[in-house]
């Protein structure tokens, strides 16, 4: 599986992201988790993290490709 295939498998357009700021994604997720125990809120928090990590993988893949 290539990085871009991984990104495509991970990303969900139904949820937001925090660009490539993984720390911000985790901070937001923990804030949501501390406020709510509802499954929808927890799923949203998780998917924001996943989408953000997908952005990081994509950005690093593009950087690596441009270096070649």
N, C-alpha and C positions, 0 to 999 in steps of 0.2 A: 504494500500500500504506500503510495506516495504521500508527501505532506499535504498536497492539495486535495487528494482523495480523503485524507483524514479530516481536513478542514470541512469539506463538503458533508461528510458523515456526521460531524459534531454539531455544526451550526444549525440553529433554528431561527428562522426569520420571524417567528411569533414573539420572540423575546428580545430585549435590549442587550447592549453590551457597554463596556466602559472603555471603548477604544482598545488600547493596548496596556491599560493601567490595571494590572492584575490585583495590585494592592487595594485600589479603590473598589474593585469588584468584590473582593473579600470583605472589606469594611462595610459596604452596602448590604451584603448578604448577612453578615452577623447582626447588623442593625435590624434587618427584617426578621431574622430568626428570633431575636430577643423580644420583638414586639408581638409576634404572631406564631402560633403553633398550627395554623391551618395548612393543609397540604398544598393548596394552590400558591400560597405565599412562599412556602419552602421550595416548591418546584421552580417558581420564578427566580428566587435567589440563586438556586443551583444553575439554572440555565443562563443567567447573566454571567456567571463565572465561566461556564463552558464556552459561551460565545466570545468572551474576552480572551480566553486562552486560544481559541481558534484564530482570533485576530493576530495574536502574537506569533503563532505558528506560520500563518500566512505572510506576515511582515518579514519574518526571518527567512522564509523561503524565497521571497522576492529579493531580499538583500543578497542572499547567497547566489541566486540566479544572475543578478546584475554584476556580481564580482567575477563571474566566469567569462 
